[in-house]
């Protein structure tokens, strides 16, 4: 989170802190099929998701874009698999999330286990969504957990409201269309 006073004031005016920021998904690209399904379901559940393959463009700096979104996200879903626990990049993203938790004193890292593998040491005391046994139950847990911190109606108008002012005088003096 920014410590810039103007940015903090703007965040408060928008409804407070990181609740308006996207959900960052940390994963190994070998798990893309699972992550694509998870991300699509999160979007259907009206969560604002940031995924590298959706957001990065040719020429973008990988490290700066990922760092920017890791530090600005409402939550970090860490996909735990045989692939991710061996990935140096995934370990760095996890460590960044854990540091944020210590600094901000709130839950940010939310583990989602998709394979039988050794959980990283600092995730062992956390409740995790277990997609191995019951994917629907695990998704419900993730959805409910994210609903506490994210704003599902952010930037969406479900039912636009239109108001018509019938008190307007269409017969104004200078209106050439009036009688």
Secondary structure, 3 states (H helix, E strand, C coil): CCCCHHHHHHHHHCCCHHHHCCEEEECCHHHHHHHHHHHHHHHHCCCCEECHHHHCCCCCCHHHHHHHHHHHCCEEEEEECHHHHHCHHHHHHHHHHHHHHHHHCCCCEEEEECCCCCCCHHHCCCCCEECCCCHHHHHHHHHHHHHCCCCCCCCCCCCCCCCCCCCCCCCCCCCCCCC
